[in-house]
Amino acid sequence: MWETLVRSRLEKLPPEAAGALAVVLPGGQRIGPEAADVTLRLSSLLPLRHLAGGKIGRLASEYVEGRLDIEGPMRRVIAVAAALLDEDPTNAPGQPLRRTIASRLKHTPAADARQIQHHYDVSDDFYALWLDERRVYSCAYWHEGVQTLAQAQQAKLDLVCRKLRLQPGERFLDIGAGWGGLLLWAAEHYGVEATGITLSRNQHAHVNRLIEQRGLAGRVRMELLDYRELPEDRPWDKVASIGMFEHVGRARLPDYFAKIRRLLRPGGLLLNHGITSGGTRNAQLGAGIGEFVERYIFPGGELLHVSHVLRVMAEAGLEGLDTENLRPHYARTLWAWSDALEAQLRHAAEVTRPETLRAYRLYLAGSAMGFERGWMALHQTLASRPTGVLAGTRLPGAMSDYPFERGYIYR
């Protein structure tokens, strides 16, 4: 029975993956070519139902849990996984009311802190193996002339600062500041007074060490703080949120943008940089992919289509000024991370748990494929808190620091 099921599945592979996959059953029986690019070695028959149904996210879970092993180069593994799909992952059905209720429950301050620490406090040494030296854990910017990941991340940091028109002496807030790449870049290259917040204890400690080492105490602060707890008595000139709003949740997004509006001075600018959904209605990716990411990588993470994000932003009183899709840039960034991790597997196994390493191997390469295929996107949106003042006269119009032309960004 199982042999027939597996052979039928392999025969349905599209031409680009024909002969690329073999399956070894628990008893040692091999189905598929000896010279297959990718081999699945099963220690249990349970994964066969996921293989038969094209549920690649659930197959990934079986790998993390040790019920199957995967042999083959990761780029080829992911290509074969895509060939197993029977459905478009962006067409996964969802129930809006149930999604909203679940989102609200998942995104209390205490739950968000646990979820962020689950992901970012895995091991600083583990992340250091495959991120650039600044540990910038977000989409890089691969413009002409950029060759390395470090150069592309530096280009991204500077692009964000230019879009925000940072000026010496301005008060700059970085919500979800990570390991401090943007925070320190803005302070050292643009002369701002910078404050970053995070819910990760590891990141908080790491950035404060860097602040002391670089002599930036007094000009740069890093706080262990939820964005909801930020004081509003002294507004910031500019605000960045890089790779953070994916953790906010659909139900909390209106409160999130309303909070940012109150944190900004009139005329001030926001740069919101984050992953968005490729589908307009799906709550998460189908074929078990969304469940895999929720369980092993980003508990509580929620992706929304950019159209929804822009609507909620506008309803919160922020004017969207410029939106740029960097989707291919993130595919290339993720492949750079994946290749770096694959080159350091022995060291990675020494600094993190086997289950974590297995999950991240599939997550990084699988996400790269997801961005390549448009299942997800990455949007940078520049917005402002309008002043409502024109030439000294209070009007319902929207004046801000934005010059309403893009040339200044690229000069």
RALINVEN-V628514 format. One record per residue. N is the residue number from 1. RES is the residue in one small letter. PSI is psi in whole degrees, 0 to 359 (none if undefined). Layout:
n=N res=RES psi=PSI
n=N res=RES psi=PSI
This chain:
n=1 res=m psi=309
n=2 res=w psi=323
n=3 res=e psi=317
n=4 res=t psi=318
n=5 res=l psi=314
n=6 res=v psi=317
n=7 res=r psi=320
n=8 res=s psi=320
n=9 res=r psi=317
n=10 res=l psi=327
n=11 res=e psi=339
n=12 res=k psi=357
n=13 res=l psi=142
n=14 res=p psi=164
n=15 res=p psi=323
n=16 res=e psi=344
n=17 res=a psi=2
n=18 res=a psi=129
n=19 res=g psi=5
n=20 res=a psi=347
n=21 res=l psi=138
n=22 res=a psi=153
n=23 res=v psi=131
n=24 res=v psi=118
n=25 res=l psi=164
n=26 res=p psi=327
n=27 res=g psi=355
n=28 res=g psi=353
n=29 res=q psi=130
n=30 res=r psi=130
n=31 res=i psi=120
n=32 res=g psi=173
n=33 res=p psi=149
n=34 res=e psi=328
n=35 res=a psi=28
n=36 res=a psi=145
n=37 res=d psi=324
n=38 res=v psi=134
n=39 res=t psi=130
n=40 res=l psi=121
n=41 res=r psi=114
n=42 res=l psi=133
n=43 res=s psi=358
n=44 res=s psi=154
n=45 res=l psi=350
n=46 res=l psi=320
n=47 res=p psi=345
n=48 res=l psi=327
n=49 res=r psi=326
n=50 res=h psi=322
n=51 res=l psi=316
n=52 res=a psi=326
n=53 res=g psi=2
n=54 res=g psi=25
n=55 res=k psi=80
n=56 res=i psi=331
n=57 res=g psi=324
n=58 res=r psi=327
n=59 res=l psi=320
n=60 res=a psi=321
n=61 res=s psi=321
n=62 res=e psi=324
n=63 res=y psi=314
n=64 res=v psi=320
n=65 res=e psi=356
n=66 res=g psi=13
n=67 res=r psi=355
n=68 res=l psi=156
n=69 res=d psi=154
n=70 res=i psi=128
n=71 res=e psi=133
n=72 res=g psi=159
n=73 res=p psi=141
n=74 res=m psi=323
n=75 res=r psi=323
n=76 res=r psi=324
n=77 res=v psi=315
n=78 res=i psi=325
n=79 res=a psi=319
n=80 res=v psi=321
n=81 res=a psi=317
n=82 res=a psi=323
n=83 res=a psi=339
n=84 res=l psi=345
n=85 res=l psi=140
n=86 res=d psi=358
n=87 res=e psi=160
n=88 res=d psi=116
n=89 res=p psi=340
n=90 res=t psi=357
n=91 res=n psi=16
n=92 res=a psi=131
n=93 res=p psi=155
n=94 res=g psi=158
n=95 res=q psi=106
n=96 res=p psi=315
n=97 res=l psi=314
n=98 res=r psi=321
n=99 res=r psi=316
n=100 res=t psi=318
n=101 res=i psi=313
n=102 res=a psi=321
n=103 res=s psi=317
n=104 res=r psi=320
n=105 res=l psi=327
n=106 res=k psi=348
n=107 res=h psi=51
n=108 res=t psi=162
n=109 res=p psi=317
n=110 res=a psi=319
n=111 res=a psi=318
n=112 res=d psi=319
n=113 res=a psi=315
n=114 res=r psi=318
n=115 res=q psi=319
n=116 res=i psi=316
n=117 res=q psi=327
n=118 res=h psi=320
n=119 res=h psi=306
n=120 res=y psi=343
n=121 res=d psi=24
n=122 res=v psi=302
n=123 res=s psi=121
n=124 res=d psi=322
n=125 res=d psi=326
n=126 res=f psi=310
n=127 res=y psi=324
n=128 res=a psi=338
n=129 res=l psi=331
n=130 res=w psi=352
n=131 res=l psi=170
n=132 res=d psi=177
n=133 res=e psi=336
n=134 res=r psi=355
n=135 res=r psi=47
n=136 res=v psi=113
n=137 res=y psi=61
n=138 res=s psi=173
n=139 res=c psi=129
n=140 res=a psi=174
n=141 res=y psi=107
n=142 res=w psi=73
n=143 res=h psi=175
n=144 res=e psi=132
n=145 res=g psi=344
n=146 res=v psi=129
n=147 res=q psi=324
n=148 res=t psi=161
n=149 res=l psi=318
n=150 res=a psi=318
n=151 res=q psi=319
n=152 res=a psi=324
n=153 res=q psi=321
n=154 res=q psi=319
n=155 res=a psi=322
n=156 res=k psi=315
n=157 res=l psi=317
n=158 res=d psi=325
n=159 res=l psi=317
n=160 res=v psi=315
n=161 res=c psi=321
n=162 res=r psi=318
n=163 res=k psi=323
n=164 res=l psi=353
n=165 res=r psi=46
n=166 res=l psi=138
n=167 res=q psi=150
n=168 res=p psi=136
n=169 res=g psi=348
n=170 res=e psi=152
n=171 res=r psi=121
n=172 res=f psi=131
n=173 res=l psi=131
n=174 res=d psi=108
n=175 res=i psi=117
n=176 res=g psi=62
n=177 res=a psi=358
n=178 res=g psi=224
n=179 res=w psi=19
n=180 res=g psi=9
n=181 res=g psi=306
n=182 res=l psi=319
n=183 res=l psi=310
n=184 res=l psi=322
n=185 res=w psi=316
n=186 res=a psi=320
n=187 res=a psi=317
n=188 res=e psi=330
n=189 res=h psi=341
n=190 res=y psi=359
n=191 res=g psi=24
n=192 res=v psi=161
n=193 res=e psi=111
n=194 res=a psi=137
n=195 res=t psi=131
n=196 res=g psi=151
n=197 res=i psi=152
n=198 res=t psi=160
n=199 res=l psi=1
n=200 res=s psi=121
n=201 res=r psi=320
n=202 res=n psi=314
n=203 res=q psi=318
n=204 res=h psi=312
n=205 res=a psi=318
n=206 res=h psi=313
n=207 res=v psi=322
n=208 res=n psi=329
n=209 res=r psi=317
n=210 res=l psi=321
n=211 res=i psi=315
n=212 res=e psi=315
n=213 res=q psi=325
n=214 res=r psi=5
n=215 res=g psi=34
n=216 res=l psi=7
n=217 res=a psi=135
n=218 res=g psi=330
n=219 res=r psi=335
n=220 res=v psi=135
n=221 res=r psi=145
n=222 res=m psi=122
n=223 res=e psi=145
n=224 res=l psi=95
n=225 res=l psi=142
n=226 res=d psi=141
n=227 res=y psi=332
n=228 res=r psi=340
n=229 res=e psi=0
n=230 res=l psi=132
n=231 res=p psi=149
n=232 res=e psi=10
n=233 res=d psi=340
n=234 res=r psi=95
n=235 res=p psi=154
n=236 res=w psi=153
n=237 res=d psi=319
n=238 res=k psi=145
n=239 res=v psi=135
n=240 res=a psi=143
n=241 res=s psi=103
n=242 res=i psi=115
n=243 res=g psi=30
n=244 res=m psi=323
n=245 res=f psi=348
n=246 res=e psi=337
n=247 res=h psi=354
n=248 res=v psi=317
n=249 res=g psi=146
n=250 res=r psi=314
n=251 res=a psi=331
n=252 res=r psi=354
n=253 res=l psi=318
n=254 res=p psi=319
n=255 res=d psi=323
n=256 res=y psi=309
n=257 res=f psi=327
n=258 res=a psi=321
n=259 res=k psi=315
n=260 res=i psi=320
n=261 res=r psi=319
n=262 res=r psi=333
n=263 res=l psi=337
n=264 res=l psi=142
n=265 res=r psi=155
n=266 res=p psi=129
n=267 res=g psi=348
n=268 res=g psi=166
n=269 res=l psi=147
n=270 res=l psi=136
n=271 res=l psi=109
n=272 res=n psi=116
n=273 res=h psi=117
n=274 res=g psi=168
n=275 res=i psi=137
n=276 res=t psi=162
n=277 res=s psi=144
n=278 res=g psi=333
n=279 res=g psi=153
n=280 res=t psi=341
n=281 res=r psi=344
n=282 res=n psi=137
n=283 res=a psi=330
n=284 res=q psi=174
n=285 res=l psi=144
n=286 res=g psi=194
n=287 res=a psi=24
n=288 res=g psi=0
n=289 res=i psi=314
n=290 res=g psi=318
n=291 res=e psi=323
n=292 res=f psi=310
n=293 res=v psi=317
n=294 res=e psi=319
n=295 res=r psi=317
n=296 res=y psi=339
n=297 res=i psi=294
n=298 res=f psi=77
n=299 res=p psi=133
n=300 res=g psi=354
n=301 res=g psi=140
n=302 res=e psi=133
n=303 res=l psi=138
n=304 res=l psi=150
n=305 res=h psi=147
n=306 res=v psi=330
n=307 res=s psi=322
n=308 res=h psi=317
n=309 res=v psi=314
n=310 res=l psi=323
n=311 res=r psi=313
n=312 res=v psi=321
n=313 res=m psi=315
n=314 res=a psi=319
n=315 res=e psi=337
n=316 res=a psi=357
n=317 res=g psi=16
n=318 res=l psi=133
n=319 res=e psi=119
n=320 res=g psi=128
n=321 res=l psi=322
n=322 res=d psi=131
n=323 res=t psi=129
n=324 res=e psi=131
n=325 res=n psi=117
n=326 res=l psi=29
n=327 res=r psi=309
n=328 res=p psi=332
n=329 res=h psi=324
n=330 res=y psi=326
n=331 res=a psi=314
n=332 res=r psi=322
n=333 res=t psi=314
n=334 res=l psi=323
n=335 res=w psi=324
n=336 res=a psi=317
n=337 res=w psi=316
n=338 res=s psi=313
n=339 res=d psi=321
n=340 res=a psi=319
n=341 res=l psi=317
n=342 res=e psi=329
n=343 res=a psi=351
n=344 res=q psi=29
n=345 res=l psi=322
n=346 res=r psi=315
n=347 res=h psi=322
n=348 res=a psi=322
n=349 res=a psi=339
n=350 res=e psi=341
n=351 res=v psi=0
n=352 res=t psi=169
n=353 res=r psi=150
n=354 res=p psi=321
n=355 res=e psi=321
n=356 res=t psi=316
n=357 res=l psi=316
n=358 res=r psi=317
n=359 res=a psi=317
n=360 res=y psi=328
n=361 res=r psi=313
n=362 res=l psi=324
n=363 res=y psi=313
n=364 res=l psi=311
n=365 res=a psi=321
n=366 res=g psi=322
n=367 res=s psi=322
n=368 res=a psi=315
n=369 res=m psi=320
n=370 res=g psi=321
n=371 res=f psi=322
n=372 res=e psi=321
n=373 res=r psi=1
n=374 res=g psi=15
n=375 res=w psi=334
n=376 res=m psi=163
n=377 res=a psi=174
n=378 res=l psi=114
n=379 res=h psi=132
n=380 res=q psi=121
n=381 res=t psi=123
n=382 res=l psi=131
n=383 res=a psi=166
n=384 res=s psi=159
n=385 res=r psi=109
n=386 res=p psi=150
n=387 res=t psi=329
n=388 res=g psi=16
n=389 res=v psi=133
n=390 res=l psi=118
n=391 res=a psi=43
n=392 res=g psi=356
n=393 res=t psi=129
n=394 res=r psi=121
n=395 res=l psi=163
n=396 res=p psi=2
n=397 res=g psi=178
n=398 res=a psi=100
n=399 res=m psi=145
n=400 res=s psi=184
n=401 res=d psi=351
n=402 res=y psi=131
n=403 res=p psi=0
n=404 res=f psi=42
n=405 res=e psi=147
n=406 res=r psi=349
n=407 res=g psi=324
n=408 res=y psi=334
n=409 res=i psi=324
n=410 res=y psi=358
n=411 res=r psi=none
